Amino acid sequence: MGAKEYFLAIKEWEKGIETDPNYAGNYYNAAKYYYTYGDKLWTMLYGEIFINLESYSKRTAEMKDLLLEGYKKLYTENDLEKGQDAKSPFVLAWLNVMGPLRFTVKDGVTAESLTVLRTKFIINWGNTYPTNFPFRLFDYERQLLKEGMFEAYNQWIFGAADNLPAFQTWSNEHSGDYAKFVKFQQGRVFHVPEGQYYQVANRQAN
């Protein structure tokens, strides 16, 4: 990376993710790379996996900002498929579910609208691709949704990055819900099983 050989760098990070899916640093670097080169899907998936593996650090706060900007890019660009790997069945499935949900953020990408978007996504993904593509992040989101903590989780990710005063107001008004989520989050270990690697594109830096 220091030598600006970005394509070689991303190949190493991807290989690291494939062989050791619970090492956070590879997700951090790969998400930043894909954000730079316009791959919205892997920016957001790798970024969100990273903040679940490394939940309270300076890099976590940085990644939350990047995730918010990634979702803004997702729906402000006219072509949702731009920069995505059309040869990957996993990517095509993600686009198939995410594409029709544009209406949820028609009034702007905020912590609140992203909660609606991501709730509908995880429900529709589970209804459409329940066993095709096992993916720990989606399973975790589904668990949080089932247990009534998904709104707090989305506020944890996007709230402060989107609007700090609004997040502070929300967390004060929902102090019990937020405390429940934080306690749950700090009491568990997010673990990505092997064999859930779907990034198959042979990418080159622009």
N, C-alpha and C positions, 0 to 999 in steps of 0.2 A: 504494500500500500504506500509506503514511504517513497518507493521508486516510481510511483504513479502507474504501476502495472495492475490496473484495476481488474481486468478480466482474470488475471492469475489469482488475485486476492479473493475475488468472489468464489472462484472454484475451490479454494482452500476452505473458506468459510462454509460453503455448501457441503463439502466433504465432511467437515467437522460436525455439522448438524445431522448429517445422515448417520455417522458412526457413533457420535456421542450426543444424543438429542437433548440432554439435560445440562449442557454447558452453555451458560447464558451469553458469554461474550460473542460467540459466533452469530447468534440471533441479532445482537446489538449492531454489529458491524454490517451484517447482511441487510438488515432493515434500512440502515442509513444509505447503503449502496443503492438499493432498489428505489428509495425515495429520490435519490439524485438522478437516476436513469429512467424514471417514469413508470416503474412497475408497481401499480397501486396495490394489487392483491398481496404480494409478498412483503411489501412494506408494512402493511397493516397486520398480517398474520404473524410474521416474525417479530414485529414490534410488540404485539400484545402477548405473545408467548414470553418474550424477554421480560416484560414487567411482571409477569407472574412467577418467573424464576428468580428475578432480582427485584423485589417489590419496594424497597425503601433505600434508594441511593440517589446521588446526583444524576446518574445516568437514567434512573427511572423517570425523574422529572423531565429530563430532556426528551425521552422517548414518548412521554405523554403528549408533549407539544407536537412532536412529529406525527403521532397518530391522529391528532385532531386535524392537522394540516393535510394528512393523507386522505382523510374522509372528505375534506373540502375539495381536494383535487379530484376525487372520485366522481363527484357529481357536478363540478363546475366545468369540466371538460366535456365537449359534445360527444366524444366517442368513448364509451365505457370500456371497450375492448382494446383501446390503444395501449400498447406496451405490454399486453398480456400474451401468454403462450397459448396460441390456438390449437396446439397439438396435444395439450395436456387434458385428459378427461376430467381431472379434478378442477382445473381452472375453468373449463367450460361449464361444469356443474355449478361452480361458484357464481359465474357470470349469469347463468340461467336463473338463479335464485335472487341475486342481488339486483339485476337490471330492472325488474318491474317495481322495485321499491323506491324508485326515484321520488315518487310523490310524497314520501314521508319527510323529506327535507326540502320541499319546494319553497318553504318560507325561510330557509337558512339552515346551515349546519351548526347545531348547538348541542350542548350536553343532553337537553331534553329531547330534541328531534332524533339524536343518535340512539337514545334509549328505545324510542319507538321503532326506528329502522332495524336495530340489532335484535330487538325482540321478535319482530316479524321475520327477520332472516333466520333466526335459530329455529323458530317454529316451522317455517316453510322448508328449511333444510332437512329437519327431522322427518317431515312428512314425505319429502321427495327422495332423499338419499339416506335412508336410515342406516343401511349397512354397506353401501357401496364404498364409502371412503371414511373409515374410522379415523377420527381426529380428536385428540385429547382436548384441545382448546374448545371445540364446539360442545363436547360432552360436559366440560366444566361450566360453560355458559348455560347449558340446558339444566344442569344441577342447580345453579344459582337462581334461574328463573323459577324452577319448581319450588324452591325453598323461600321464595319471596325476597331474594337479595340482589336481583339483577339490576334494579334501578340504582341501588347503592353502589354496586360494582361499576356501573357506567359513570356515575358521579365521581367515583374515586379516580377513574381514568381521565375523564374529560372535563369535569366540573371546574377545577381551578385553572386549567389551561384555557378554557373557554371564557370564563367570567368569574374571577375570584370572589367579588362581593356576592354575586348570585349563588355561588357554591357555598359560601359561608352561611347565607340565609337558609339555603336548602338543608345544610347539615345541622343547623340549629333547630329547624322545624321538624327534622326527621332524625333527631339525635339517637333515639333508640334503634332505629333501622340501621343507621350508619355504624353505630357501635357494635351491633350484632354482626354486620358484615366484616368489620375490621378484626373482631375477635375470631371469627371463623377463618378469615384469611391468614392471620398470624398463627393459627393453630394447626394449619395443614401444610403439607409439602406438595407443591405442584410438580407432577412427574409425567414426562412425555414418554410413552412406550416406544420401543424400537418398532420399526416396520410401518411407521405412519409418515413416510417421506414421499412427497408428491412433486417435488421440484425437479423436473426432468429436462428442462430446456437447456440447450447449449448456448448460453448467452454471451454476447460480446458487448463491451462498453462502447458507448457512442464516441 
